[in-house]
Amino acid sequence: LIPDLAQIPSVLYFHENQFTYPAGQQRKENVEPLLVPLYSAMCAGQVAFNSAFNRSSCIEGALALSKRLPEALPTRLFEKLEASLVLPVPLVPPPELSAIHRKHEKIASAGESATGTAALEVVWNHRWEYDKGIGLLAEIVALVQTRGLPIRFHIVGQQFRDKPQGFSAIEVSLAQISEQSGIARGAFGYVKDREDYQRLLKNAHMVLSTADHDFQGLAVQEACLAGCQALVPDALVYPEYIPTHQRFAVYEDVQKTAIGAVDILAAKVKQRQSGEPLPPPNLNAFWGEPALAPYRDLIKRLSL
């Protein structure tokens, strides 16, 4: 090793942590993935997290892990974590950001049903993985079908070979909703073209999250910057930047959680039909100079 390397300033950036990660079907108890980033934190000159939720859940998880180990984790680890910074990943807004936030009202023509009722366009834009609440999403879609709400869902996101069950049932429900309402089906699957994806976000009214695991929520934030109002769990990182009226309560009973979420969607349908706008949350702190300045300050401080 080269001794001079130790003099180079270092920052360890946590974009997630393993302590609150839901277990997949093949995931087994293993403390190594928990310990490696903690030992890295002890060696770093500065530790940073992308959200306060990420930071607090990591500290709580490390404390709980320390009690389980034969030897407690070093005190200086927790001193490092307590002195850590919260630096969200800066967002790249679409070129038409100002225009999107001025209008708030989206194009309704693509969502018109055979009866002339404008559909509420709702996009769910997450990776198709176990931590994204597929069971809750399926319950929400099924309940929307039962209530006959004029909603067009766009279920999009990257897919992998091993994906959770539930998407087939969701696709069937979406087809039935389209048949019953006369509203054309929305997008389903991975949108490869970036421009097509941005167009989808700009033409949606709301972005829906059912996630069990989200440390910043970049997909939700990107949709909000494109003009979508959010509907997210009242949990995880979301309370840091999503207003209370755009969050639904989370219960152990998935059906009860879905009912609360769909009640909000039903209210948004009425709001849309009455001509009221559905403004997105204010994310000004996550892009441009407000988001970049803390990074510049950190780099400048470490360079002295």
N, C-alpha and C positions, 0 to 999 in steps of 0.2 A: 504494500500500500504506500501511497505518497503522503507523507505527513502534512504537507501544505494544503491538502484537500480539506483538512479539518478547519482551516481558516476561512473557507468559503461559506458565506451566509446560506442558511437553508430554511425552507418553509415546508412544512407538511400540511397538505390541504386535504381535509376529509370531505368528500362529496357525499359520503354515506357512512354508516357504521353497521356492524353486524349484530349489534345487541338487540335491535328491535325487528330484525328481518324475519318474516314468517317462514316457517319450515315448509319446504316442498315435499313432494312424495318420497324422494330419495335422499333427503337431507338428514344427516345423522349428527348427534351431539359431538362436537369437536372444538376444543378450546383454542387450538392453534390459530384459526382465522381471527379470533378475538384478541390474542396476545400479540401477534406480529405488528399490527398498527400501533398498539400501545407502546411497545418497545421502540418503534420508529419515532413516536412522539417524544420520548425521552431524549432521543439523539438530535432532534430538530432544534434549530435556533428559534423558530416561531411556529406555533400551531394555529391553523385557521379552519373554520367550518363554514359551510354554505348557508347555514340557518341556525337560529337559536335552538330550535327543536333538535337538530342534529347534535349540537354541542351538549345540551342538557341530557339527552338520552344516552349519549356516549359516556358522560361522566357518571350517570346513575348506573349504567351497565357495568362500567369498570369497577365501581364500588361494590356492586353485587358479586362480580366475578372474584374480586379480591378476597371476599369472605369465604368463597368456595375453595380457594387454592390452599395447599399445605403451608405456603409462605405468602404473606400479604404482599401486594404490589407496592413498590417503593413510593414513599411520600412525595418525592420530587415529580413523579408522574402526574399526580393530582394537582400539584402546584402548576405544572406546565398546562394542564387542561383548563384549570381555572383562569389562567392568564391568556387563554387563547382568544382569537379574534373571530368575529362573524363577518364573512365576506361573501355575499351571494354571487353566484355565477352571473356576470353581466349579460343581459339579453340584447339581441340584435333585432331592433324593431323593423317591420316592413317599411319600404320606402313611403307608402301612403299613410303612415301612422296618423298624422294630424287630421287628414281627411276622414279616416275611419272613425276617430274619436269625435269628430264633429257631427257625423250623421247619426250614428247609433242605430238607425233603422236599416235593417237589411233588406235585400231584394227578396220579395215574397213570391214572385211569379213561378219560380221553380218548385215551390212547395204548395201550389194551389191544388186542392183536391177537385174531384169531379163536381162537387157541390159548390165550389167557389170559396171554400173556407181555407184561409191561409194556415199552413202548418208551421208549428214552432220547430225550427231546425236546431237539433241538438247533436253535438259531436262528442264522441268518446275517443280520445286519441292517446292511447297508451300501448306499451309493449304487451303482447299477449302472454303474460307470465302469471305465476301463482300469486304474486304479491299485489295484483291489481284489482282484486275483488270481483272476480268473474261471477261468482254466485250471487252477489248483490246486484250486479248489472243485469243478470238474467231475471231476477225478481222484479226489478224496476221495469224492464221491457215488458214482462208478462202482465204486470199490473196496469201499465199504460194501455195494453191491448184490451184488458178486461174493462177498463173505464171508457174505452173508445175515445181517448184524447187525440186530437189532431197534431201528432208529433212525428216528425221524420228523424230517425236516428241515423247517424253516420258512425259506424263502428270501425275505426281505422287504427293501424299500428303495426309495428314490426312483429313478425311471427317467427317462431323457432320450431325445430323438429319436435321437441317435447313441450307441448302446450297444455294448459289445464282443460278439463272437460267443461262443457257448458256453451261453447260457441256454436255448436250445431243446433242446440235448442234455441239459442238467441236468434240464429238465422231463420229458423222456422217461424218464430214469433214475429220477426220483422216482415216476413213474406205475408203472414196472415194480417198484420196491421195494414199493409199496403192494399191487400185485397179488400178488406173491410172498409177502409177509408177512401180508397180511390187515389191516395197520395202515392206518387212514384217512390220506389225504394231508394234509400240513401246509399252512400258508399259503404262497402263492407270488405275489409282486408287492408293490405298494405298499399299505400299510395306512393308509387316509385318516383314520380315527377315532382320536384320541389314546387314548381309553379302551380301545379294542380292542387297540391296540398295547401298552399297559401290561399288559393282561390276558395277552397273548401272552408277554411277557417273564416275568411272574410264574409262568406255568405251564410255562415251559421249565426244563430242568435245566442246560443249558450254552449258552454263546454262543461261536460260532466266528468267527474272523477268518482270512482268507487274504490280507490286504492286503500290497501292495508299498510302500504309502505311507500313513503314519499318524503324525501328530506329537503327538497326545494320545490318540486313540482314544475319543472321546466316546460313540460307539454301543456299544462294548464296555463302557465304564464304566457307562453307563446300565443295561445289562442286568445287570451285576454288582450294582449297587445294588438291582435288583429281585430278586436272589437267585440269579442264574446263576453257576455256576462257569465259568471261561474256558478256552478252548483257542485259543492264538494263536501266531504265529511267534516264535521266539526271536531277535527282531531288532527294529529300529525303536525305538519308545518303550516297547514292552511290558515289557522287563526292569525298568523303573523301578517297576512296581507289580503285576505278575503273578508269582506264585511260579514257581520253576523247573519243578515238576511239572505246571504247567498251560501249558507252552510246548513246541512241537515244533521240532526242528532244521530248518534251511532249507538246502537244497542247490541247486546249479545244475540238477540233474536233478529236474524237477517230480514225476515218478513216485516217486522215492526220498523226497522230502519228504512226499508224500501217504501213503506207507506208514507213515512215522513218526507222522503225525497220526492215521491210522486205528488204529494199534496202541494209541494212548492212548484213543481212543474205545472200542475193544473192551474195554479194562481198565475203563473207566467203566461200560460196560454190565454187566459182572460185579459191579462195586461196587454199582451200583444194585439189581441182582437179589438181592444178598445183604442188602439192607436198610441198607447204609451210606449216610450222608448225603454230599452233594456240596456242601460249603460254598463260598461265593463268596470271592474275595480281599478282604482288608481295604482299603477305600478311604476310611477315616475322614478322611484328610488332604485329601480332595478335595471335602468338603462341610461346611456349617456353619461355625462359628467358625475352625477350623484353616485353611480355604480362604479365608475372607473377611478375616481379620486382616492378612495381608501387603498386601492392597489398601488397607486403611484406613491402615496405616503409611506406605505410599508416598504416598498422597494428602495425608496430614498433613505429611509431610516436604517435599513439593513446594509446599505452601501456606504454609510459614513465610517 
